[in-house]
Amino acid sequence: MYHVLHAVVPPLAKAVWRPTVHGLEHVPSSGGVILASNHLSFADSMIIPIVAPRPVVFLAKSDYFTGTGVRGVLQRGWFEGLGMLPVDRDDSRAAIASLETALEVLGRGGAFGIYPEGTRSRDGRLYRGRTGVAHLALTAGVPVVPVGLVGTEHLQPVGARFPTMARVTVSFGAPIHVAGRFEGVPSGRARREVTDEIMAAIGELSGQQPAGVYNERPAEA
């Protein structure tokens, strides 16, 4: 079912939104790879798989896969067609489970998408990266392709239920290779250095102003 849906959903969405794309040649055609992107909108996890030259797995709230009725079926089909995998964010082990899922994807030679900032930027600045992305790259020994998104905050603004029409640009940067570079370096320091290198590359692609601090998820009302 995934292959049928994936053959339909991304081309259809690309025809509707017509994003501008740069640097597709930087995405390896095969083998495990991490696509690390800035995060401006819920729609980011749709735009990247739509324009990428190969399937990219993102994690999505399990709620999106459990709906009932016609709407539930359509929603589940949309997310499955984009290659998303469900994760229960209310589970106390969600962070560990997410890393395990990512390593499974990378281990079988897949492409995994991640937002090192952790949550969407609500003021347009680029926040400090969390080191989970470096942990994945160093553990799996795979390259990281930085991704810069521009304009997706207008495609689906915070609070909007559905995407609208907006000009969007997606830029893929040169792969960052980490395998063999940090032998003998303390793991914490290696993860921090790799993460900072990735975030600097993302910033070059997105043109965002660095915030210099971590982005915290807004408290639930």
ABEGO torsion letter per residue (X at the ends): XAAAAAAAAAAAAAAAAGBBBBGAAABBABEBBBBBBBBABAAAAAAAAAABABBBBBBBBAAAAABBEAAAAAAAAAAAAAGBBBBBAABAAAAAAAAAAAAAAAAAGBBBBBBAAGBBBAAGBBBBBBAAAAAAAAAAGBBBBBBBBBGAAAABBBGBABBBBBBBBBBBBBBBBABGAABGBBAAAAAAAAAAAAAAAAAAAAGBBBAGBBBBBBBBX
